Amino acid sequence: MVICILLAGVLYLIGLGAFAAFRGIGQMAHGASRTQSSVSETVSSAPPASSSPSKAESASASHPPEVISSPAVPLSSTPRDAVAPTGYFDDALLIGDSRTEALRNYDGLDNATYYAVKGLMVSTIFTKPSIEIHGKKLPVMQALKEEKYGKIYIMLGVNELGWSSFNTFIQDYQKVIDGIKTSQPGAVIYVQSILPVTAKKSETDKVYNNQKIEAYNQAIEEMAAKSRVRYLAVNTAVSDSEGNLPEDASVDGVHLNGEYCKKWCEYLRTHTNGERD
């Protein structure tokens, strides 16, 4: 009887030890699980590796991206200005011959004033009574003194293509520029190129041809640069790929129709700073 009781006690003690050992192992396992979970949370909350720039990326960030150079832009492709706002030409004066008369008749430049006279030249601009002021006709250069303008556009030269002295033409044109500067000291002066004629006209006329017009335009541009006035290559607005006035642009090969007067106006509206185009 006593032996049975002792055996039961031994077995009870053994059971308690096994339980304690099993419980300890469980707690250790649970602690390890919690530690692993904590590490996982820490890793997941850290920023992704890709968000930290490499040395190469850091170096590239300190320099602007590479710019691919484009070919040199030819003068004929010079970027245009923004289109002039409505009313921009209200204080503008356009001086010229019968071609400028056509532009006036087209009437595409707001309320611009025109001193446009058929046959006008760099010489007769001083002498030919043609602009009516207060009931009296005055030469253009004299009429200029009667009112102030903010912008003055000049196109002369086509009627002078037959002159025997090219140097005289340039010298007289220079006098025109100087006279305008004197009478209109606050105005911005634009000298426009001579417009081309059609290929048919150019090939059949020894005077009014595009080879001579091109030579005159080069001299006019040089004169404008020396005089510190702005040169506008308006011929590029109405020329074809060969530098001729298209056949459908004119009835007589010289004077522009409405469609091409519009092109001329658009050029003036988008070249208000005098860039050569």
C-alpha positions in Angstrom: 0.0 0.0 0.0 2.8 2.3 1.0 4.7 1.4 -2.1 1.7 2.2 -4.3 1.4 5.7 -2.8 5.2 6.3 -3.3 5.0 5.2 -6.9 2.0 7.5 -7.5 3.9 10.4 -6.0 6.9 9.7 -8.2 4.8 9.6 -11.3 3.1 12.9 -10.3 6.4 14.6 -9.9 7.6 13.3 -13.3 4.4 14.6 -14.9 4.9 18.0 -13.4 8.4 18.2 -14.7 7.4 17.2 -18.2 4.6 19.8 -18.2 7.0 22.5 -17.1 9.6 21.6 -19.7 6.9 21.6 -22.4 5.6 24.9 -21.3 9.1 26.5 -21.4 9.7 25.3 -24.9 6.3 26.8 -26.0 7.2 30.2 -24.5 10.6 30.2 -26.3 8.9 29.4 -29.6 6.3 32.1 -29.1 9.1 34.6 -28.2 11.0 33.7 -31.4 7.8 34.2 -33.5 7.3 37.6 -32.0 10.9 38.6 -32.7 10.6 37.5 -36.3 7.3 39.5 -36.7 9.0 42.6 -35.3 11.9 42.3 -37.7 9.5 41.9 -40.7 7.6 45.0 -39.7 10.8 47.0 -39.4 12.0 45.9 -42.9 8.6 46.6 -44.5 8.5 50.1 -43.1 12.0 51.0 -44.4 12.1 52.9 -47.7 12.6 50.7 -50.8 16.2 50.2 -51.9 15.3 51.9 -55.2 14.4 55.2 -53.5 18.0 55.7 -52.4 20.0 57.0 -55.5 23.1 55.2 -56.5 26.4 57.1 -57.0 25.8 57.1 -60.8 22.2 58.5 -60.3 23.5 61.1 -57.8 26.1 62.2 -60.3 23.6 62.5 -63.2 21.2 64.5 -61.0 23.9 67.1 -60.4 24.2 67.8 -64.1 21.4 68.8 -66.6 20.3 66.1 -69.1 22.3 66.0 -72.3 21.0 68.3 -75.0 21.0 67.0 -78.5 22.3 69.8 -80.8 20.2 70.5 -83.8 21.7 71.8 -87.1 22.2 75.5 -87.5 19.0 77.3 -88.3 19.1 79.1 -91.6 18.0 82.7 -91.8 14.9 81.6 -93.8 13.8 79.6 -90.7 14.3 82.2 -88.0 11.6 81.7 -85.4 8.8 84.3 -85.6 7.6 86.6 -82.9 4.2 86.2 -81.2 1.4 87.7 -83.3 1.0 91.4 -82.8 -2.1 92.2 -80.9 -5.1 94.0 -82.4 -4.4 97.7 -82.6 -0.6 97.3 -82.8 -0.5 99.1 -86.2 -2.8 102.0 -85.1 0.3 104.2 -84.8 2.1 102.8 -87.8 2.8 104.5 -91.1 3.6 102.6 -94.2 5.5 104.4 -97.0 5.9 102.9 -100.5 4.9 102.8 -104.1 2.1 101.0 -105.9 2.8 97.7 -104.2 2.1 99.4 -100.8 -1.1 100.9 -102.4 -2.2 97.3 -103.0 -1.5 96.5 -99.3 -3.6 99.6 -98.3 -6.4 98.4 -100.5 -6.3 95.0 -98.8 -6.6 96.8 -95.5 -5.3 94.1 -93.2 -3.3 96.2 -90.6 -5.7 97.7 -88.2 -5.9 101.5 -88.6 -2.4 102.0 -90.1 -1.7 105.1 -92.1 -0.4 104.8 -95.7 1.7 107.2 -97.6 1.5 105.0 -100.7 2.1 106.7 -104.0 2.3 105.0 -107.5 5.8 105.4 -108.9 7.3 106.7 -105.6 11.1 106.6 -105.5 13.9 107.4 -103.0 14.3 110.7 -105.0 10.7 111.8 -105.6 9.8 111.1 -102.0 11.3 114.5 -101.3 9.8 116.4 -104.2 6.6 114.9 -105.5 3.4 116.5 -104.0 1.3 113.5 -103.3 0.0 113.4 -99.7 -2.9 115.6 -98.9 -2.6 117.5 -95.6 -5.2 120.2 -94.7 -6.3 120.4 -98.3 -2.8 120.7 -99.7 -0.7 118.1 -101.3 2.8 117.7 -99.9 5.8 115.5 -100.6 6.0 112.5 -98.4 9.0 113.7 -96.4 7.3 117.0 -95.7 4.0 115.4 -94.8 5.9 113.3 -92.2 6.4 116.4 -90.1 2.6 116.8 -89.6 2.0 113.9 -87.2 3.9 111.6 -84.9 4.1 107.8 -85.4 5.3 105.0 -83.3 6.4 102.7 -86.2 7.3 103.5 -89.8 7.6 100.9 -92.5 9.3 101.7 -95.8 9.4 99.8 -99.0 11.1 101.5 -102.0 13.3 100.3 -104.8 11.4 98.5 -107.4 11.0 101.7 -109.5 14.7 102.4 -109.1 15.8 99.1 -110.6 16.4 100.8 -114.0 18.6 103.5 -112.5 22.1 103.8 -114.1 23.8 104.4 -110.8 23.3 101.7 -108.1 25.3 103.8 -105.6 23.0 106.8 -106.2 20.0 104.7 -105.2 21.7 103.6 -101.9 22.8 107.1 -101.1 19.4 108.5 -101.7 17.8 105.8 -99.7 20.2 106.7 -96.8 18.9 110.3 -97.1 15.4 109.0 -96.7 16.3 107.1 -93.5 18.1 110.1 -92.1 15.2 112.4 -92.9 12.7 110.1 -91.2 14.9 109.9 -88.1 15.0 113.7 -87.9 11.2 114.2 -88.3 10.2 111.1 -86.3 12.8 110.7 -83.6 10.6 108.5 -81.5 9.5 106.1 -84.2 10.8 102.5 -84.7 11.9 102.4 -88.4 11.5 99.2 -90.5 13.1 98.9 -93.9 11.3 96.2 -96.0 13.0 94.3 -98.7 11.8 94.7 -102.3 9.3 92.0 -103.2 10.2 89.6 -106.1 8.5 89.4 -109.4 7.2 86.2 -111.0 9.6 83.9 -112.9 8.0 84.7 -116.2 8.4 88.4 -115.6 12.0 88.0 -114.4 13.0 85.9 -117.4 11.6 88.4 -119.9 12.6 91.7 -118.4 16.1 93.0 -118.3 15.3 95.6 -115.6 12.6 94.1 -113.4 14.1 90.7 -112.6 14.8 88.8 -109.5 18.6 88.7 -109.9 18.7 92.5 -109.7 16.1 92.6 -106.9 18.2 90.2 -104.8 21.3 92.4 -105.3 19.4 95.5 -104.3 18.0 93.7 -101.2 21.5 92.8 -100.1 22.5 96.4 -100.3 19.4 97.6 -98.6 20.0 95.2 -95.7 23.6 96.4 -95.3 22.4 100.0 -95.4 19.8 99.3 -92.7 22.4 97.7 -90.5 24.7 100.7 -90.8 21.8 103.0 -90.1 20.8 101.0 -87.1 17.2 100.5 -88.4 15.4 97.2 -88.7 15.4 95.2 -91.8 12.4 93.0 -92.7 12.9 90.4 -95.5 9.2 90.4 -96.5 10.1 88.9 -99.8 10.4 85.5 -98.0 6.7 85.7 -97.1 5.6 85.7 -100.8 8.4 83.8 -102.6 8.4 80.2 -103.8 11.3 77.8 -103.3 13.2 79.5 -106.1 12.8 83.0 -104.8 10.2 84.0 -107.3 6.7 85.4 -106.8 4.3 82.5 -107.6 2.4 82.9 -110.9 -0.9 82.8 -109.1 0.1 85.7 -106.8 -0.2 88.4 -109.4 -2.0 89.3 -112.5 0.9 91.4 -114.0 3.8 89.5 -112.4 4.6 92.5 -110.1 1.7 93.5 -107.9 0.2 91.2 -105.3 -3.4 90.0 -105.2 -5.4 89.8 -102.0 -4.2 86.4 -101.0 -0.6 87.4 -101.1 -1.2 90.8 -99.5 -2.5 88.7 -96.6 0.8 86.8 -96.4 2.6 90.1 -96.4 0.4 91.3 -93.5 0.9 88.1 -91.6 4.7 88.5 -91.9 4.5 92.1 -90.5 2.3 90.9 -87.7 4.8 88.2 -86.7 8.0 90.1 -87.1 7.6 93.1 -84.9 11.2 93.0 -83.6 13.0 93.1 -86.9 14.5 89.6 -87.1 15.6 88.7 -90.5 13.5 85.8 -91.8 
